[in-house]
Amino acid sequence: MVNFNTDNIDKVVTDVVVVGSGVAGLSAALEISKQFDVALVTKSELKETATWYAQGGVATAVSPEDSPKLHLKDTLEAGAGLCDREAVDVLVNEASDRIGELIRLGAKFDWQGDHIGLSREGGHHLARILYSGDTTGSEIEATLIRTAEAWKSVQVFEHRFSLDVLVENGRCAGVVCLDEPTGRLVVHFAKAVILATGGAGQLFSVTTNPVISTGDGIAMAYRAGAVVTDMEFIQFHPTALDSDSMPRFLITEALRGAGAYLRDCNGERFMVGRHPLAELAPRDVVTREMVRVMHRCNDSPIYLDATHLPKEKLKKRFPNIWAHCRENGITISKDFIPVRPAAHYTMAGVKTDLDGRTNIPGLYATGETACTGVHGANRLASNSLLEGLVFSKRITDTVIAKLSEEGQETNPNLRIACDMDRVQTEIDFKKERRWLQKLMTDYVGVVRSEKGLEYAISQLDSKSGLLKAGFVNPEGFELQNMLTLAGLVARSALERKESRGVHYREDYPEPSDEWLRHIEYRLTEDAVAL
């Protein structure tokens, strides 16, 4: 995205660079720092991540009546035929070890008497979600940050925007970044790069994702020649508070797990009879039904009803939701909560193997940036934080073994340069970003069609010149990443001529066995369906 010559810019040399500071990035950096030099680069403050805003919890089979086999079954069912069974098996069987490590670092989960508290969320047939009130993500993130500050073993670079992956002789050699406080380019040389920048919810007008979630890591990997896959699968959370704030405040699925109902504009429950799990059906099922009901109700919001639940239980179990709703004039023990679906999670991502490797040697991806195959066409609730923990640990084991075997230091004298013709363009970044978000929401959102997708692609193509623009600020780079990913999402959605999981085509409303395969993209090649 920028012209540079590594001879002429500042250099940081470490064994490993981790890009992103959520649960996936921080846990990887901490583990590797026990043996090797690690730089962690994040484009905002350390805690400004999707992890921090995660409410529900971490799915793990720990109760006597539960088992990894049952967790696997629910995950596969939610994934609508596209999960990688081997990846899911890894997830559910390594879950308890990763949770144990978190607890030893000081993470505090809620207890019910003499046993750890467990809640139930959509798609789960029994309670298996470990939680910390309704702010589980911030508890985990704060624990990892405290550990990093105490160990002082990770070099942390905040407000440093990673722009592109450096590839030399077919191998990843580091990343080039914009140091926002100084406005200077910096190159981070390393023998391994781990991308953990989160997802791309900001592609849509209504999202629960923080403003930083612009898919940077996926776009960086794609430009470097990495394979990206399942780009059509973007999950919308059913219950975001209907308000003008952005990002939208999430109302955790655990509230429905505690017994809350979904009601239409007439006050009637509508999920009963639509799915055996009713309000706790998988998210894709609930979201599509909500969209149908809202259309029937002239775009009235859906209402989440917790008024039949004990007031003190609501205040104790969901203190964050209680307080936030009160700030918006809603007392959840007495009032219905107006909610609408919002873009929430990116199942799409950089294709990896079970150890986080991409097709580029030395480049790894984890968390929401990666597509491990765990989620298939629809993520099971509360598997995301767990995925970051499990697969980041597998990456660190692989990287540590590789670096120990090689034994050589990172070469600080590599000369890598980029000199392309770039058009100096002055635009209103906020206006362009809002335009893209509205386009994606209207035509590449919950309900899709060939006509709408073709229109979206034509509009995105009309902006292709911006990908060659010579921007110098984060707003411009984010816009370029968003345009890149928006095109991939729309094209993938157009190619998949069926409905499956979160991908719903009103012109192809049923799933087809012909499409029990994945769509992959790699720069300089045509789309490949496998």
Secondary structure, DSSP 8 states (H G I E B T S, - for coil): ---EETTSSEEEE-SEEEE--SHHHHHHHHHHTTTS-EEEE-SS-TT-SHHHH--S-EE---STT--HHHHHHHHHHHTTT-S-HHHHHHHHHHHHHHHHHHHHHT----EETTEE--B--TT-SS--EE-STT-HHHHHHHHHHHHHHHH--EEEETTEEEEEEEEETTEEEEEEEEETTTTEEEEEE-SEEEE-----GGGSSSBSS-TT-S-HHHHHHHHHT--EE-TT-EEEEEEEE-SS-SS--B--THHHHTT-EEE-TTS-B-SBTTBTTGGGS-HHHHHHHHHHHHHHTTT--EEEE-TTS-HHHHHHH-HHHHHHHHHTT--TTTS-EEEEEEEEEE--EEE--TT-B-SSTTEEE-GGGEE-SSSTTS--TT-HHHHHHHHHHHHHHHHHHHHHHH-----TT---EE----B-----HHHHHHHHHHHHHHHSSSSB-HHHHHHHHHHHHTTGGGGGB---SHHHHHHHHHHHHHHHHHHHHHH--S-BTTB-BTTB-S--GGG-S-EEE-TTS--EE-
